[in-house]
Amino acid sequence: MPRIGIPRALLYYHYFPWWEAFFVSLGAEVVISPPTTKAILDRGLEHAADDVCLPVKVAVGHVLELKDRVDAIFLPRLVSVAAREYICPKFLGLPEMVGHSIKGLPPLLSPGLNLYRGGSPYHFFAALGRALGYPPWQVLAAYRRACRVQQQYKRLLESGLFPEEALAALRGRHDAAAPRDTMGSPLVAVIGHPYNIYDAFVSMDLLGKLGRRGIKVITADSLSEENVCRGAAHLPKRLFWTLGRRTVGAAYHYLQWGRVDGMIHVSSFACGPDSFAGEFIARRAHRMGLPFLSLVLDEHSGEAGMVTRLEAFLDMVERRKKYREEGSAS
């Protein structure tokens, strides 16, 4: 039984159930790197190129965590996951970046996924199955099961669960996915790429801090793809970056919806698409008079400054909610 390592980084938060179900259906054992820590980030900083963004540096650290524990590391070459759209170029070059900067790695499983011209992701999984030596019939059965699991995961996210809660629900741990009691609480949309907002170390536990203040949080993953597309359609030109389109589309949907009490945009320093997306969102939020906070993360970000800005933002959110409730009652 081969041991396949999957780094807990980048699009792990989008696609891990898909990947895990495929490998497990083939009889492989999946090993996930632990949650991000300062030690993991520091190791990533030592081996990653200086000009890459924080999420990629974190990903390199997670690969190092798996290096001596598995028979192979799954590090896909993601080019496009949707028609006429691209993923960040750093995702495309990640296998080479890791392979050239880290010595003594086990084999990297890096099939290419390119759906820019449409088509099915089955070819991606078929190439992965061939690399592992499994027969086509077994690969096809594993792919079909993996797709069913991924659809279940997406439905759980759209119901309001965060990724770890959705994973717990998939595995039958319903207690871990209990709904949060936030009736009457302020509603805040946290917008950003999943690897920025769901990684508690990278985000300085933003979601945890909001939860402890009794804030109800919704994200882009709480929306269906149809709602994201409708939100993004308000842009004068189609965005060809998939993650940027999701970010702007979700933000515009929530702003038009009119029920959120505040919005936080989380991005990483040196991410070009994020800088454009954040500007679009900030301008529209300010025009609508909605409390808005932009958090830009890098390895030098300090928690004290973030907490101060978050407290000021939440004070505005709570005052706005109070005034709206008083106005509707009078």
LUMMISE-605990 format. One record per residue: x, y, z of N, C-alpha, C in turn. Coordinates in steps of 0.05 Angstrom, whole numbers, plus 5000, padded with zeros to 4 digits. Atoms other than C-alpha are relative to their C-alpha. Example, Ala and Ser with C-alpha at 12.3 -4.5 7.8 and 13.67 -1.06 7.14 Angstrom:
<atoms>
ATOM n_xx n_yy n_zz ca_xx ca_yy ca_zz c_xx c_yy c_zz
ATOM 5018 4976 5000  5246  4910  5156 5018 5024 5000
ATOM 4984 4976 4999  5273  4979  5143 4985 5022 5014
</atoms>
This chain:
<atoms>
ATOM n_xx n_yy n_zz ca_xx ca_yy ca_zz c_xx c_yy c_zz
ATOM 5017 4976 5000  5000  5000  5000 5018 5025 5000
ATOM 4983 4976 5000  5035  5064  4978 4989 5022 5019
ATOM 5008 4978 4983  5035  5123  5025 5004 5026 4984
ATOM 5000 4976 5016  5016  5187  4988 4997 5024 5018
ATOM 5001 4975 4984  5031  5254  5021 4986 5022 4985
ATOM 5014 4976 5011  4985  5314  5009 5006 5023 5019
ATOM 4995 4976 4984  5009  5382  5034 4974 5014 5008
ATOM 5024 4985 4990  4958  5419  5077 5004 5030 4992
ATOM 4994 4973 5010  4966  5482  5034 4987 5004 4973
ATOM 5011 4992 5026  4941  5520  4973 4972 4988 4996
ATOM 5028 5009 5006  4881  5485  4941 4992 4975 5014
ATOM 5009 5021 4982  4879  5431  4994 4972 5006 5010
ATOM 5026 4993 4988  4820  5469  5022 4977 4999 4980
ATOM 5020 5003 5021  4783  5465  4956 4996 4971 4992
ATOM 5002 5026 5014  4799  5395  4931 5009 4976 5016
ATOM 4989 5023 4985  4826  5351  4987 4982 4976 5000
ATOM 5017 5024 5000  4764  5306  4991 5001 4985 4973
ATOM 4999 5012 5027  4768  5295  4915 5025 4983 4998
ATOM 4975 5014 5003  4841  5276  4918 5002 4976 5019
ATOM 4998 5021 4980  4837  5235  4982 4982 4976 4992
ATOM 5018 5022 5007  4776  5194  4958 5012 4985 4977
ATOM 4988 5014 5023  4812  5178  4893 5022 4981 5009
ATOM 4978 5016 4991  4875  5153  4927 4991 4976 5018
ATOM 5009 5021 4982  4838  5114  4981 4985 4979 4984
ATOM 5014 5020 5016  4793  5081  4929 5019 4982 4985
ATOM 4980 5017 5013  4856  5055  4895 5015 4983 5020
ATOM 4986 5016 4980  4880  5026  4961 5024 5013 5012
ATOM 4976 4986 4989  4933  5078  4977 4993 5012 5028
ATOM 5003 4987 4975  4944  5109  5045 5007 5030 4997
ATOM 4995 4971 5003  4938  5185  5048 5011 5011 5026
ATOM 4988 4987 4977  4983  5224  5095 4999 5030 4996
ATOM 5002 4971 5002  4968  5298  5107 5020 5013 5018
ATOM 4981 4985 4982  5019  5347  5134 4983 5013 5022
ATOM 5015 4988 4977  5000  5377  5202 4992 5029 4994
ATOM 5007 4972 5004  4968  5446  5209 5025 5017 5001
ATOM 4977 4982 5002  5015  5504  5194 5009 5010 5027
ATOM 4988 4988 4976  5062  5526  5250 5023 5019 4991
ATOM 4977 4983 5006  5119  5576  5254 5023 4984 4989
ATOM 4977 5016 5009  5169  5520  5245 4996 4992 4971
ATOM 5005 5007 5028  5135  5498  5180 5005 5024 4982
ATOM 4995 4976 5016  5135  5569  5154 5030 5006 4998
ATOM 4971 4993 5000  5208  5580  5174 5015 4981 4981
ATOM 4986 5018 5019  5229  5517  5136 4993 5007 4971
ATOM 5007 4992 5026  5190  5540  5076 5015 5025 4991
ATOM 4985 4976 5007  5224  5608  5078 5029 4994 4992
ATOM 4972 5007 5006  5292  5574  5077 5003 4989 4972
ATOM 4997 5014 5025  5278  5535  5013 4985 5014 4977
ATOM 5016 4988 5022  5228  5578  4973 5015 5025 4989
ATOM 4989 4976 5013  5248  5633  4925 4990 5025 5015
ATOM 5007 4976 4985  5247  5703  4955 4975 5015 4989
ATOM 5021 4984 5012  5197  5732  4906 4972 4986 4999
ATOM 5026 5013 5001  5140  5682  4916 4984 5009 5024
ATOM 5018 4990 4979  5079  5697  4959 5000 4982 5024
ATOM 5001 5015 4975  5067  5673  5030 4987 4972 4997
ATOM 5012 5027 5002  5020  5615  5011 5018 4980 4987
ATOM 4981 5018 5012  5073  5585  4966 5023 4992 5019
ATOM 4979 5006 4980  5126  5591  5020 4990 4980 5021
ATOM 5012 5019 4981  5079  5556  5068 4998 4972 4987
ATOM 5002 5026 5014  5067  5501  5016 5026 4985 4999
ATOM 4973 5012 5000  5142  5489  5010 5006 4988 5028
ATOM 4996 5010 4973  5145  5481  5086 4984 4974 5005
ATOM 5016 5024 4997  5089  5429  5083 5012 4976 4985
ATOM 4987 5022 5015  5125  5389  5030 5024 4989 5016
ATOM 4978 5009 4983  5186  5387  5076 4990 4983 5023
ATOM 5011 5016 4978  5142  5361  5132 4994 4971 4991
ATOM 5008 5027 5010  5121  5302  5088 5024 4985 4989
ATOM 4978 5011 5016  5189  5289  5055 5009 4972 5010
ATOM 4989 5025 4989  5212  5232  5101 4979 4981 5011
ATOM 5022 5016 4988  5144  5203  5118 4984 4985 4979
ATOM 5017 5011 5020  5115  5181  5051 5016 4988 4977
ATOM 4987 5012 5024  5130  5142  4987 4999 5019 4976
ATOM 5003 4980 5022  5107  5199  4941 4985 5024 5011
ATOM 5014 4976 4992  5082  5270  4948 4983 5009 4976
ATOM 5019 4991 5021  5021  5294  4909 5002 5030 4998
ATOM 4996 4971 5005  5037  5363  4880 4991 5006 4972
ATOM 5009 4998 5028  4993  5373  4819 5008 5026 4986
ATOM 4994 4976 5016  5010  5421  4763 4973 5011 4990
ATOM 5026 4988 5006  4947  5464  4761 5003 5023 4981
ATOM 4999 4979 5020  4940  5505  4698 4973 5014 4999
ATOM 5027 4989 5002  4865  5515  4692 4980 4980 5012
ATOM 5021 5017 4988  4806  5488  4732 4972 5008 4989
ATOM 5026 4991 5011  4751  5523  4691 5005 5010 4971
ATOM 4998 4991 5028  4739  5539  4617 5006 5030 4999
ATOM 4992 4972 5006  4773  5604  4593 5010 5014 5025
ATOM 4989 4988 4976  4805  5615  4661 5026 4986 5007
ATOM 4975 5011 4991  4873  5604  4692 5003 5001 5030
ATOM 4992 4998 4972  4901  5589  4760 5026 5016 5001
ATOM 4976 4985 4997  4960  5629  4787 5024 4986 4988
ATOM 4976 5013 5013  5025  5617  4748 5019 4986 5020
ATOM 4983 5013 4980  5061  5600  4813 4991 4972 5006
ATOM 5010 5027 4997  5016  5539  4819 5010 4982 4978
ATOM 4991 5015 5023  5037  5518  4750 5029 4991 5003
ATOM 4972 5006 4998  5111  5521  4766 5008 4988 5027
ATOM 4993 5010 4974  5106  5494  4837 5016 4974 5001
ATOM 4984 5025 4999  5130  5423  4822 5030 5004 4994
ATOM 4972 4995 5007  5194  5449  4789 5013 5016 5023
ATOM 4989 4984 4979  5204  5500  4844 5008 4983 5024
ATOM 4995 5018 4977  5199  5447  4898 5022 4980 4993
ATOM 4981 5020 5008  5239  5395  4859 5029 5011 4999
ATOM 4973 4989 5003  5298  5442  4848 5010 5012 5026
ATOM 4992 4987 4975  5299  5473  4918 5003 4981 5024
ATOM 4999 5019 4977  5292  5411  4962 5014 4974 4990
ATOM 4985 5024 5007  5341  5353  4959 4988 4976 5015
ATOM 5009 5024 4987  5323  5281  4975 4971 4995 5002
ATOM 5029 5004 4999  5250  5285  4959 4992 4973 4989
ATOM 5011 5023 5013  5209  5223  4945 4988 5008 4973
ATOM 5011 4993 5026  5177  5220  4875 4976 5020 5004
ATOM 5022 4982 5000  5130  5278  4861 4979 4991 4979
ATOM 5022 5006 5018  5062  5261  4831 4989 5027 4990
ATOM 5007 4973 5010  5050  5322  4787 4986 4999 4973
ATOM 5015 4999 5025  4999  5308  4732 4990 5028 4995
ATOM 5010 4973 5007  4974  5370  4695 4970 5000 4997
ATOM 5029 4996 5003  4903  5395  4700 4996 5026 4984
ATOM 5004 4977 5017  4885  5442  4643 4972 4998 4987
ATOM 5027 5000 5010  4811  5455  4630 4993 5026 4986
ATOM 5005 4974 5013  4820  5521  4594 4982 4998 4976
ATOM 5017 5004 5023  4789  5494  4531 4977 4981 5005
ATOM 5021 5018 4993  4738  5454  4569 5010 4971 5004
ATOM 4992 5028 4997  4737  5378  4576 4995 4991 5029
ATOM 5006 5014 4975  4735  5331  4635 5026 4998 5017
ATOM 4976 5005 4983  4783  5327  4695 5008 4971 5001
ATOM 4993 5029 4999  4782  5251  4685 5028 4995 4989
ATOM 4973 5005 5012  4845  5256  4641 5022 5006 5020
ATOM 4981 4994 4979  4881  5287  4700 5003 4975 5019
ATOM 5000 5023 4982  4862  5228  4745 5010 4975 4986
ATOM 4990 5024 5015  4876  5177  4690 5030 5001 4998
ATOM 4971 4998 5001  4947  5203  4683 5012 4993 5028
ATOM 4991 5006 4973  4954  5199  4759 4999 4970 5005
ATOM 5002 5029 4997  4929  5127  4759 5021 4985 4985
ATOM 4979 5014 5015  4977  5107  4704 5027 5003 5013
ATOM 4974 4996 4986  5035  5137  4742 5003 4982 5024
ATOM 5000 5017 4976  5016  5095  4802 4998 4970 4992
ATOM 5000 5027 5009  5009  5032  4759 4973 4985 5003
ATOM 5026 5013 4996  4934  5019  4768 4986 4997 4973
ATOM 5014 5005 5025  4890  4990  4712 4978 5021 4995
ATOM 5020 4979 5006  4842  5037  4675 4973 4996 5013
ATOM 5026 5004 4988  4779  5004  4702 4999 5008 5029
ATOM 4999 4992 4972  4801  5014  4773 5003 5030 5004
ATOM 4997 4971 4999  4821  5086  4760 4973 5013 4995
ATOM 5026 4988 5006  4753  5101  4729 4981 4997 5024
ATOM 5018 5004 4976  4716  5071  4789 5008 5019 5022
ATOM 4990 4982 4979  4760  5111  4837 4993 5029 4993
ATOM 5007 4973 5008  4748  5175  4797 4971 5006 5005
ATOM 5029 4995 4997  4673  5167  4798 4993 5003 5030
ATOM 5005 4997 4972  4673  5156  4873 5010 5026 5011
ATOM 4988 4974 4991  4719  5216  4884 4982 5023 4992
ATOM 5017 4979 5009  4672  5260  4844 4975 5002 5018
ATOM 5023 5000 4982  4613  5239  4887 5007 5013 5027
ATOM 4991 4989 4974  4652  5255  4951 5004 5030 4998
ATOM 4995 4971 5003  4673  5323  4924 4974 5016 4998
ATOM 5026 4987 5001  4601  5341  4908 4987 5002 5027
ATOM 5010 4999 4972  4581  5323  4979 5014 5022 5016
ATOM 4984 4980 4986  4637  5366  5005 4991 5029 4993
ATOM 5009 4974 5009  4615  5426  4963 4973 5007 5012
ATOM 5026 4994 4988  4544  5420  4989 5002 5007 5029
ATOM 4995 4994 4972  4569  5419  5060 5012 5029 5004
ATOM 4989 4973 4999  4610  5482  5048 4978 5021 4995
ATOM 5021 4981 5007  4550  5516  5016 4979 5002 5022
ATOM 5018 4999 4977  4510  5499  5079 5010 5017 5022
ATOM 4989 4982 4980  4556  5544  5119 5022 4989 5016
ATOM 4978 5012 4985  4608  5496  5145 5027 5009 4988
ATOM 4973 4995 5009  4682  5511  5142 5013 4973 4991
ATOM 4989 5025 5011  4728  5460  5108 5005 4978 5020
ATOM 4995 5022 4980  4750  5422  5171 4974 4989 5010
ATOM 5026 5010 4991  4678  5418  5194 4987 4983 4978
ATOM 5012 5016 5022  4656  5393  5125 5014 4973 4998
ATOM 4985 5026 5001  4711  5340  5126 4991 4982 5023
ATOM 5009 5016 4978  4688  5318  5195 4972 4988 4994
ATOM 5027 5010 5007  4616  5312  5169 5002 4978 4980
ATOM 4996 5021 5020  4640  5271  5110 5008 4974 5013
ATOM 4990 5024 4987  4673  5223  5158 4981 4991 5022
ATOM 5019 5010 4981  4611  5216  5201 5002 5012 5028
ATOM 4997 4987 4974  4634  5261  5258 4982 5024 5001
ATOM 5020 4978 5002  4570  5302  5261 5003 5020 5024
ATOM 4996 4981 4977  4588  5331  5330 5020 5022 4993
ATOM 4980 4980 5007  4648  5366  5299 4989 5020 4980
ATOM 5011 4981 5020  4603  5399  5247 4974 5012 5010
ATOM 5025 4988 4989  4549  5425  5295 4998 5029 4992
ATOM 5003 4972 5008  4519  5491  5272 5007 5019 5023
ATOM 4993 4980 4980  4545  5553  5307 4976 5016 5008
ATOM 5023 4985 4990  4494  5588  5351 5005 5030 4997
ATOM 4994 4972 5006  4496  5658  5321 4975 5016 4994
ATOM 5025 4987 5005  4423  5678  5320 5001 5029 5010
ATOM 4999 4971 4993  4419  5754  5319 5027 5012 5000
ATOM 4973 4989 4999  4494  5762  5314 5006 5015 4974
ATOM 4992 4987 5025  4527  5809  5264 5010 4980 4980
ATOM 4992 5018 5022  4540  5777  5197 5022 5013 4984
ATOM 4976 4989 5013  4609  5788  5167 5008 4980 4978
ATOM 4990 5016 5023  4632  5763  5098 5031 5002 5000
ATOM 4971 5001 5002  4705  5741  5099 5007 4990 4972
ATOM 4995 5006 5028  4729  5742  5027 5030 4997 4995
ATOM 4972 5004 5006  4795  5714  5003 5004 4971 4991
ATOM 4994 5027 5009  4829  5652  4976 4999 4981 5024
ATOM 5004 5018 4977  4816  5590  5019 5026 4996 5016
ATOM 4975 5004 4986  4890  5581  5036 5008 5024 5017
ATOM 4994 4977 4984  4891  5651  5065 4981 5002 5024
ATOM 5019 4996 4979  4828  5649  5107 4996 4975 5018
ATOM 5005 5024 4984  4823  5576  5131 5025 4990 5014
ATOM 4976 5007 4986  4896  5567  5151 5003 5018 5025
ATOM 5001 4984 4976  4893  5589  5224 5026 5015 5006
ATOM 4975 4986 4995  4967  5605  5228 5004 5023 4981
ATOM 4996 4980 5021  4971  5644  5163 4981 5024 5006
ATOM 5020 4979 4996  4907  5684  5179 5001 5011 5029
ATOM 4998 4992 4971  4928  5693  5253 4973 4994 5014
ATOM 5025 5010 4988  4864  5654  5271 4978 5021 4998
ATOM 5021 4980 5004  4818  5707  5241 4973 4988 5005
ATOM 5027 5012 4996  4758  5660  5238 4994 4993 5029
ATOM 5003 5006 4971  4770  5638  5310 4994 5025 5016
ATOM 5004 4975 4985  4774  5710  5334 4972 5010 4995
ATOM 5027 4991 5006  4709  5727  5298 4979 4983 5015
ATOM 5018 5018 4987  4675  5665  5326 4998 5006 5030
ATOM 5000 4995 4971  4695  5682  5397 4987 5026 5007
ATOM 5015 4975 4996  4665  5751  5388 4970 4997 4994
ATOM 5028 5005 5006  4599  5719  5369 4992 5009 4972
ATOM 5006 4991 5027  4604  5740  5296 4994 4976 4982
ATOM 5006 5021 5020  4571  5697  5243 5015 5006 4974
ATOM 4982 4996 5022  4619  5687  5185 4989 4985 4975
ATOM 5005 5014 5025  4603  5671  5112 5024 5006 4981
ATOM 4977 4998 5018  4655  5661  5057 4990 4995 4972
ATOM 5007 5006 5028  4657  5652  4982 4990 4971 4997
ATOM 5008 5028 5002  4650  5577  4994 4972 4995 5010
ATOM 5028 5003 4991  4582  5589  5026 4981 5004 4977
ATOM 5017 4994 5023  4556  5607  4957 5002 4978 4979
ATOM 5000 5017 5024  4537  5565  4897 5016 5013 4978
ATOM 4985 4989 5022  4578  5573  4834 4982 5019 4983
ATOM 5018 4983 5015  4516  5604  4801 4999 5028 5013
ATOM 5000 4974 4987  4514  5660  4853 5026 5015 4997
ATOM 4974 4987 5004  4588  5673  4847 5002 5011 4972
ATOM 4999 4990 5028  4581  5679  4771 4982 5024 4996
ATOM 5018 4977 5002  4522  5726  4778 5013 5025 5012
ATOM 4986 4977 4988  4563  5770  4824 5022 5010 4982
ATOM 4978 4992 5017  4623  5770  4778 4991 5012 4974
ATOM 5010 4988 5025  4579  5789  4719 4997 5030 5001
ATOM 5002 4971 4997  4575  5860  4747 5026 5013 4992
ATOM 4975 4988 5009  4648  5870  4727 4998 5008 4971
ATOM 5001 4992 5028  4658  5908  4661 5013 4980 4982
ATOM 4986 5020 5017  4704  5852  4636 5004 4975 5016
ATOM 4997 5025 4987  4709  5779  4652 5029 4996 5011
ATOM 4974 5007 4988  4766  5760  4700 5008 4972 4991
ATOM 4991 5026 5009  4808  5703  4673 5016 4985 5021
ATOM 4988 5014 4977  4838  5686  4741 4977 4987 5016
ATOM 5023 5014 4987  4792  5633  4772 4997 5010 5029
ATOM 5003 4992 4971  4808  5651  4845 4992 5029 5003
ATOM 5008 4972 4999  4803  5725  4831 4970 5004 4993
ATOM 5028 4998 5007  4736  5716  4797 4982 4991 5023
ATOM 5016 5010 4977  4710  5676  4857 5000 5021 5022
ATOM 4998 4980 4979  4734  5730  4905 4982 5023 4994
ATOM 5017 4977 5007  4702  5788  4868 4971 4993 4997
ATOM 5028 5009 5004  4640  5749  4849 4985 4997 5027
ATOM 5013 5004 4974  4626  5729  4921 4996 5027 5014
ATOM 5002 4974 4986  4640  5799  4948 4977 5016 4988
ATOM 5021 4984 5013  4594  5832  4896 4972 4988 5006
ATOM 5026 5012 4993  4539  5781  4911 4992 5008 5028
ATOM 5008 4993 4973  4541  5795  4985 4994 5030 5003
ATOM 5006 4972 4999  4543  5870  4974 4972 5006 4988
ATOM 5027 4997 5012  4482  5866  4928 4978 4988 5018
ATOM 5019 5013 4982  4448  5819  4977 4990 5019 5021
ATOM 5008 4980 4981  4448  5874  5029 4996 4991 5028
ATOM 5005 5010 4973  4446  5830  5091 5025 4998 5017
ATOM 4975 5002 4984  4519  5830  5112 5004 5027 5015
ATOM 4994 4977 4984  4540  5878  5167 5028 5011 4997
ATOM 4973 4992 5005  4612  5882  5146 5014 4980 4982
ATOM 4985 5017 5018  4664  5853  5099 5030 5002 5005
ATOM 4971 5001 4996  4737  5831  5108 5012 4987 4975
ATOM 4986 5012 5022  4782  5820  5048 5028 4992 5009
ATOM 4974 5010 4991  4843  5776  5063 5016 4993 4975
ATOM 4983 5006 5022  4900  5774  5014 5029 4997 5009
ATOM 4972 5003 4993  4974  5759  5012 5017 5020 4985
ATOM 4983 4980 5012  5029  5809  4998 5013 4988 4975
ATOM 4987 5007 5025  5059  5807  4928 4982 4983 4982
ATOM 5019 5014 5018  4996  5775  4897 4987 5021 4982
ATOM 5010 4980 5018  4981  5817  4836 4970 4998 4996
ATOM 5029 5002 5003  4910  5790  4822 4985 5009 5024
ATOM 5013 4992 4975  4892  5800  4895 4999 5030 5003
ATOM 5000 4971 4997  4912  5873  4893 4978 5013 4983
ATOM 5022 4990 5017  4864  5886  4835 4973 4993 5012
ATOM 5026 5009 4990  4808  5845  4865 4993 5016 5025
ATOM 5005 4985 4975  4816  5880  4933 4991 5028 4994
ATOM 5008 4972 5007  4811  5949  4900 4972 5001 4990
ATOM 5028 5001 5010  4747  5930  4863 4980 4998 5024
ATOM 5019 5005 4978  4715  5904  4927 4999 5024 5019
ATOM 4999 4978 4981  4738  5961  4972 4984 5024 4989
ATOM 5014 4977 5011  4711  6015  4925 4970 4997 5001
ATOM 5029 5005 4999  4643  5983  4920 4989 5000 5028
ATOM 5008 5000 4972  4639  5970  4995 4998 5028 5011
ATOM 5000 4973 4989  4657  6042  5011 4977 5016 4988
ATOM 5022 4985 5012  4606  6069  4961 4973 4993 5014
ATOM 5024 5009 4987  4553  6028  4997 4999 5005 5029
ATOM 4999 4994 4971  4575  6051  5066 5003 4976 5018
ATOM 4998 5024 4984  4591  5981  5089 5028 5000 5014
ATOM 4974 5003 4987  4646  5972  5142 5017 4979 4986
ATOM 4983 5016 5017  4705  5943  5105 5028 5000 5012
ATOM 4973 5003 4989  4773  5916  5129 5016 4984 4980
ATOM 4981 5014 5017  4831  5896  5084 5023 4991 5016
ATOM 4977 5012 4986  4882  5849  5114 5019 4988 4979
ATOM 4980 5010 5019  4946  5837  5074 5021 4985 5017
ATOM 4983 5017 4983  4987  5779  5101 5027 4995 4987
ATOM 4975 5011 5008  5060  5761  5096 5014 4989 5025
ATOM 4987 5013 4977  5112  5727  5140 5008 5020 5022
ATOM 4993 4980 4980  5125  5793  5177 4975 5012 5014
ATOM 5024 4989 4988  5052  5807  5195 4999 4995 5030
ATOM 5001 5002 4971  5043  5821  5269 4971 4997 5009
ATOM 5027 5005 4991  4983  5796  5307 4989 5024 5016
ATOM 5010 4977 4984  4979  5857  5353 4987 5021 4983
ATOM 5012 4981 5018  4967  5904  5296 4975 4991 4987
ATOM 5024 5011 5012  4917  5858  5264 4977 5001 5020
ATOM 5022 5000 4980  4877  5852  5329 4989 5028 5004
ATOM 5009 4972 4997  4875  5928  5337 4981 5008 4978
ATOM 5016 4993 5023  4848  5937  5267 4973 4985 5000
ATOM 5025 5016 5000  4798  5880  5275 4981 5010 5021
ATOM 5018 4989 4980  4771  5909  5340 4986 5025 4991
ATOM 5012 4975 5011  4760  5977  5307 4979 4993 4979
ATOM 5019 5008 5021  4726  5943  5248 4974 4989 5013
ATOM 5023 5012 4987  4680  5902  5294 4983 5021 5015
ATOM 5015 4978 4987  4661  5965  5333 4982 5013 4980
ATOM 5017 4987 5022  4637  5996  5267 4978 4981 4992
ATOM 5020 5019 5008  4600  5932  5249 4977 5000 5020
ATOM 5021 5002 4979  4563  5929  5315 4984 5026 5002
ATOM 5014 4975 5000  4546  6003  5314 4980 5002 4977
ATOM 5017 4999 5024  4519  5998  5243 4976 4981 5003
ATOM 5023 5018 4996  4477  5937  5261 4980 5011 5019
ATOM 5018 4989 4980  4449  5972  5322 4983 5022 4988
ATOM 5015 4978 5012  4430  6034  5283 4979 4990 4980
ATOM 5019 5011 5019  4397  5993  5228 4976 4988 5014
ATOM 5022 5012 4985  4356  5954  5279 4983 5021 5013
ATOM 5016 4979 4988  4335  6017  5314 4984 5015 4979
ATOM 5014 4987 5022  4316  6049  5248 4976 4984 4990
ATOM 5022 5017 5010  4274  5990  5227 4978 4997 5021
ATOM 5020 5002 4979  4239  5988  5295 4983 5025 5004
ATOM 5014 4975 4995  4219  6061  5295 4979 5005 4978
</atoms>
